[in-house]
């Protein structure tokens, strides 16, 4: 990264951030929320049916995105005031297929307790993207190199996942028929009805800042903001995903057997909190100095944004794995309330910053508002893990 920041500018990362925002939003919606249900069936046959259903949904959704881009792509680019993205929006459907299928495959591997393969896949994709970024940067591709490298990384990650899961998937394709897929889609209809809106709102609330900062303040501010999120998110997400994979499997099993999962909730909560305290203190105090020294003077602003965002990312690190309990307890309705809160925070904070013509105000308000909503999630998950009703929302 210290090499990349001396090859690419904050504006280059700003263009990449807008592209990633589009693909992330689409990828979350593409499987209609069924991917999060792969862990839940008692038997592998129904779980594989859901996995195959996810693949079909992703293809259909990507075709719809392609048609939308052909018809309305220019209008969207005009709203964002970012003409540099104009060529690359046509690659969004391809990226959505890579990402959507990868999500389903990772959930299947998680169900089969193949944690080592999931970890290898994450690390391999990161190495491929970093290597491609360097190669493209030295070749002078600019922001296009960042986008191409990301797509290459997605392709490699999906290829590895298909190799590991193809035996199971091909077996499922031979045995299943349309009626069985329709039946499993109906059986888990709460996921597109409740989980999909919640996941879509979550993705929208995370990507809205990038899109609105692009419109209000331009690519340079977006680049600093997205780079700050990357530096905070990548190491934390790598650790959180590893812990989350084990927590989801163990919590699902305990809840099905005992009617609660309070033991694994408590252990995981303590582990996540203890892991995050020291990084928070270091980042909050030294981020601007570290960024200016390590990444170059052009990125000192990103260091300041990192200080603003550090408390938010620590809360996210702790809460995100634990919030899967909302799915396990079949309380997607309560999860939807939280996602609406996150979206309101995202839009409200960016509008406030745009009105005051100050990106710092927008980012500080964004961080503080998110922390409040994450408190809602933590205490709600804690209540559900104990096997009791939510104190704020009863059926």
C-alpha positions in Angstrom: 0.0 0.0 0.0 2.8 2.6 0.7 3.9 1.9 -2.9 0.4 2.1 -4.3 -0.2 5.5 -2.7 2.8 6.9 -4.5 1.6 5.5 -7.8 -2.1 6.3 -7.6 -3.7 9.6 -6.4 -6.7 10.1 -4.1 -8.8 10.9 -7.1 -7.9 7.5 -8.7 -9.1 5.8 -5.5 -12.2 8.1 -5.7 -13.2 6.7 -9.1 -12.6 3.1 -7.9 -14.8 3.8 -4.8 -17.7 4.8 -7.0 -17.3 1.7 -9.1 -17.1 -0.6 -6.0 -20.2 1.2 -4.6 -22.3 0.2 -7.6 -21.1 -3.4 -7.7 -21.4 -3.8 -3.9 -25.0 -2.6 -4.0 -25.9 -4.9 -6.8 -24.1 -7.9 -5.5 -25.9 -7.8 -2.1 -29.3 -7.8 -3.9 -28.4 -10.2 -6.7 -29.2 -13.5 -4.7 -32.4 -12.0 -3.3 -31.1 -12.7 0.2 -31.2 -16.4 -0.1 -27.4 -16.7 0.3 -27.8 -16.0 4.0 -30.1 -19.0 4.4 -27.6 -21.6 3.2 -26.5 -22.3 6.8 -30.0 -23.0 8.1 -31.5 -26.2 6.6 -31.0 -29.3 8.7 -30.0 -31.4 5.7 -27.4 -30.6 3.0 -29.8 -31.4 0.1 -32.0 -28.4 0.9 -29.0 -26.2 1.6 -27.6 -27.1 -1.9 -30.9 -26.3 -3.4 -30.7 -22.8 -1.9 -27.1 -22.5 -3.2 -28.2 -23.3 -6.7 -31.2 -21.0 -6.4 -28.7 -18.2 -5.5 -26.7 -18.8 -8.6 -29.8 -18.6 -10.8 -31.0 -15.4 -9.1 -27.5 -13.8 -9.6 -27.6 -14.4 -13.3 -31.1 -13.1 -13.8 -30.3 -10.0 -11.7 -27.1 -9.3 -13.6 -29.0 -9.4 -16.9 -31.5 -6.8 -15.5 -28.6 -4.6 -14.4 -27.1 -4.8 -17.9 -30.4 -3.6 -19.4 -30.7 -0.8 -16.8 -27.1 0.5 -17.6 -27.8 0.4 -21.3 -30.9 2.5 -20.9 -30.0 4.9 -18.0 -26.3 4.7 -17.5 -25.6 8.2 -18.8 -28.2 9.7 -16.4 -26.7 8.0 -13.4 -23.2 9.2 -14.3 -24.6 12.8 -14.7 -26.1 12.7 -11.2 -22.8 11.6 -9.6 -20.8 14.2 -11.5 -18.1 11.6 -12.1 -17.5 11.2 -15.9 -14.4 9.1 -15.3 -16.7 6.1 -14.4 -18.6 6.2 -17.7 -16.7 3.4 -19.4 -16.5 1.1 -16.4 -20.2 1.0 -15.5 -20.6 -1.6 -18.3 -18.4 -3.9 -16.3 -20.7 -3.8 -13.3 -22.8 -6.8 -14.3 -19.7 -9.0 -14.7 -18.4 -8.0 -11.3 -21.9 -8.7 -9.8 -21.8 -12.3 -11.2 -18.3 -12.9 -9.7 -19.3 -11.5 -6.4 -22.7 -13.0 -6.1 -21.6 -16.5 -6.9 -18.6 -16.2 -4.5 -20.9 -15.2 -1.7 -23.0 -18.3 -2.2 -20.0 -20.6 -2.4 -18.5 -19.1 0.8 -21.7 -19.7 2.7 -21.7 -23.4 1.5 -18.1 -23.8 2.6 -19.0 -22.2 5.9 -21.8 -24.8 6.3 -19.3 -27.6 5.6 -16.9 -26.1 8.2 -14.2 -25.5 5.5 -12.8 -22.5 7.3 -9.3 -23.0 6.1 -10.4 -22.8 2.5 -12.4 -19.6 3.2 -9.3 -18.1 4.7 -7.1 -19.2 1.8 -9.5 -17.7 -0.6 -9.7 -14.3 1.2 -5.9 -14.0 1.4 -5.3 -15.2 -2.1 -7.7 -12.7 -3.6 -6.1 -9.9 -1.6 -2.6 -10.9 -2.8 -3.8 -11.1 -6.4 -5.5 -7.7 -6.3 -2.4 -6.1 -4.7 0.0 -7.6 -7.3 -2.3 -6.5 -10.2 -2.6 -3.0 -8.7 1.2 -2.7 -8.7 1.5 -4.0 -12.2 -1.2 -1.8 -13.6 0.2 1.2 -11.7 3.7 0.9 -13.0 2.2 0.5 -16.5 0.5 3.8 -16.1 -3.1 2.7 -16.2 -4.3 5.1 -13.5 -7.7 4.5 -11.9 -8.5 2.0 -14.7 -5.7 -0.2 -13.3 -7.4 -0.2 -9.8 -10.7 -1.3 -11.4 -9.2 -4.0 -13.6 -7.2 -5.4 -10.7 -10.3 -5.7 -8.6 -12.1 -7.6 -11.3 -9.1 -9.9 -11.8 -9.1 -10.6 -8.0 -12.9 -11.4 -8.1 -12.3 -13.8 -11.0 -9.5 -15.7 -9.3 -11.4 -15.9 -6.0 -14.5 -17.3 -7.7 -12.4 -19.8 -9.7 -10.9 -21.2 -6.5 -14.3 -21.4 -4.9 -15.8 -23.2 -7.9 -13.0 -25.8 -7.8 -13.7 -26.5 -4.2 -17.5 -26.6 -4.5 -18.1 -28.0 -8.0 -18.5 -31.6 -6.9 -21.3 -30.7 -4.6 -22.9 -28.2 -6.9 -22.8 -30.5 -10.0 -24.3 -33.3 -7.9 -27.1 -31.0 -6.8 -27.8 -29.9 -10.4 -28.2 -33.5 -11.5 -30.6 -34.4 -8.8 -32.8 -31.3 -8.4 -35.7 -30.1 -10.6 -37.5 -26.8 -10.9 -40.3 -27.9 -8.6 -37.8 -28.5 -5.7 -36.1 -25.2 -6.3 -39.5 -23.4 -6.2 -40.4 -25.2 -3.0 -37.2 -24.2 -1.2 -37.7 -20.7 -2.5 -41.1 -20.6 -0.9 -40.0 -22.3 2.3 -37.4 -19.5 2.9 -39.5 -16.6 1.6 -38.8 -14.5 4.6 -35.3 -13.9 3.4 -36.3 -12.0 0.2 -39.2 -10.5 2.1 -37.2 -9.3 5.1 -33.5 -10.1 4.9 -33.2 -8.8 1.3 -34.6 -5.3 2.2 -32.4 -5.3 5.3 -29.3 -6.3 3.5 -30.0 -3.9 0.6 -30.5 -1.0 3.1 -27.3 -2.0 4.9 -25.4 -1.9 1.6 -27.0 1.3 0.6 -26.3 3.0 3.9 -22.6 1.9 3.5 -22.3 3.1 -0.1 -24.4 6.3 0.1 -21.5 8.2 1.7 -19.2 7.5 -1.3 -21.9 8.4 -3.9 -23.0 11.6 -2.1 -19.5 12.7 -1.3 -18.7 12.2 -5.0 -21.5 14.6 -5.9 -20.9 17.2 -3.1 -17.1 17.3 -2.9 -15.5 15.4 -5.8 -13.2 12.5 -6.4 -10.4 13.7 -4.2 -12.5 13.7 -1.0 -14.1 10.4 -2.0 -10.6 8.9 -2.6 -9.4 9.9 0.9 -12.6 8.7 2.5 -12.6 5.3 0.7 -8.9 4.8 1.4 -9.4 5.4 5.1 -12.2 2.8 5.0 -10.0 0.4 3.2 -7.1 0.7 5.7 -9.5 0.3 8.6 -11.7 -2.3 7.1 -9.3 -4.8 5.5 -7.4 -6.1 8.5 -10.4 -5.8 10.8 -12.6 -7.7 8.3 -10.1 -10.4 7.8 -10.1 -11.2 11.6 -13.8 -10.6 12.0 -14.7 -12.9 9.0 -12.6 -15.7 10.5 -14.3 -15.4 13.9 -17.7 -14.8 12.3 -17.5 -18.1 10.3 -17.1 -20.1 13.5 -19.6 -18.1 15.4 -22.4 -18.4 12.8 -22.0 -22.2 12.6 -21.8 -22.7 16.4 -24.6 -20.2 17.2 -26.9 -21.8 14.6 -26.3 -25.3 16.1 -26.7 -24.2 19.7 -29.9 -22.2 19.0 -31.4 -25.1 17.1 -30.5 -27.5 20.0 -30.9 -25.4 23.1 -33.1 -22.5 22.1 -30.3 -20.1 22.9 -26.7 -19.4 22.1 -25.7 -17.2 25.0 -22.5 -19.1 25.8 -20.9 -18.6 22.3 -22.3 -15.1 22.2 -20.5 -14.2 25.4 -17.2 -15.8 24.4 -17.2 -14.2 21.0 -18.2 -10.8 22.3 -15.3 -10.8 24.8 -12.9 -12.0 22.2 -13.9 -9.3 19.7 -13.8 -6.5 22.3 -10.4 -7.5 23.7 -9.0 -7.7 20.2 -10.2 -4.2 19.2 -9.2 -2.0 22.2 -5.5 -1.5 21.4 -6.0 -0.8 17.7 -8.6 1.8 18.5 -6.3 3.7 20.8 -3.4 3.6 18.5 -5.4 4.6 15.4 -7.3 7.4 17.1 -4.1 9.1 18.4 -1.6 8.5 15.6 -3.6 8.0 12.4 -2.8 11.4 10.8 1.0 11.1 11.5 1.1 7.5 10.3 -0.7 8.2 7.1 1.4 11.2 6.2 4.6 9.3 6.9 3.7 5.9 5.5 1.6 6.7 2.5 2.9 10.2 1.6 1.8 13.8 2.2 -1.1 13.5 -0.3 -2.8 11.1 2.1 -2.7 13.1 5.4 -6.4 14.0 4.9 -7.2 10.3 4.8 -5.4 9.9 8.2 -7.7 12.5 9.7 -10.7 10.7 8.3 -9.4 7.5 9.8 -9.3 9.1 13.2 -13.0 10.1 12.8 -14.0 6.6 11.6 -11.9 4.5 14.0 -14.6 4.2 16.8 -17.2 3.3 14.2 -15.0 0.5 12.7 -14.3 -1.0 16.1 -18.0 -1.1 16.9 -18.6 -2.7 13.5 -15.9 -5.2 14.2 -17.6 -6.3 17.4 -21.2 -6.1 16.3 -21.3 -7.4 12.7 -20.5 -11.1 13.5 -22.9 -11.1 16.5 -25.8 -9.6 14.6 -26.2 -12.8 12.6 -28.3 -13.9 15.6 -31.2 -11.8 14.1 -31.2 -14.3 11.3 -30.8 -17.4 13.5 -33.7 -16.2 15.7 -35.8 -15.5 12.6 -36.1 -11.8 13.6 -35.4 -10.3 10.2 -38.2 -7.7 11.0 -36.2 -6.3 13.9 -33.0 -6.3 11.7 -34.9 -4.3 9.1 -35.6 -1.6 11.7 -31.9 -1.3 12.4 -31.0 -1.1 8.7 -33.5 1.7 8.2 -31.7 3.5 11.0 -28.3 3.1 9.3 -29.7 4.4 6.1 -31.2 7.5 7.8 -27.8 8.1 9.5 -25.9 7.8 6.1 -28.2 10.1 4.2 -28.7 12.6 7.0 -24.9 12.9 7.8 -24.0 13.4 4.1 -26.8 16.0 3.6 -25.7 17.8 6.7 -22.1 17.9 5.4 -23.2 19.0 2.0 -25.4 21.8 3.4 -22.5 23.0 5.5 -20.0 22.5 2.7 -17.7 20.6 5.0 -16.8 16.9 4.4 -15.4 16.7 8.0 -18.8 17.4 9.4 -20.4 14.7 7.2 -17.9 12.1 8.2 -18.0 12.8 12.0 -21.8 12.7 12.0 -21.7 9.5 9.9 -19.4 7.8 12.5 -21.3 8.9 15.5 -24.7 8.0 14.1 -23.6 4.5 13.1 -22.2 3.9 16.6 -25.7 4.6 18.1 -27.4 2.2 15.7 -24.7 -0.5 16.4 -25.6 -0.2 20.1 -29.2 -1.1 19.1 -27.8 -4.2 17.3 -25.6 -5.3 20.1 -28.1 -5.2 22.9 -30.8 -6.7 20.6 -28.5 -9.6 19.7 -27.6 -10.1 23.3 -31.2 -10.5 24.2 -32.0 -12.9 21.4 -28.9 -15.0 22.2 -30.3 -15.6 25.7 -33.5 -17.0 24.1 -35.8 -14.2 25.2 -37.8 -11.6 23.3 -36.4 -8.3 22.4 -37.0 -5.7 25.1 -38.0 -3.1 22.6 -40.0 -5.1 20.1 -42.4 -8.0 21.0 -44.5 -10.1 18.7 
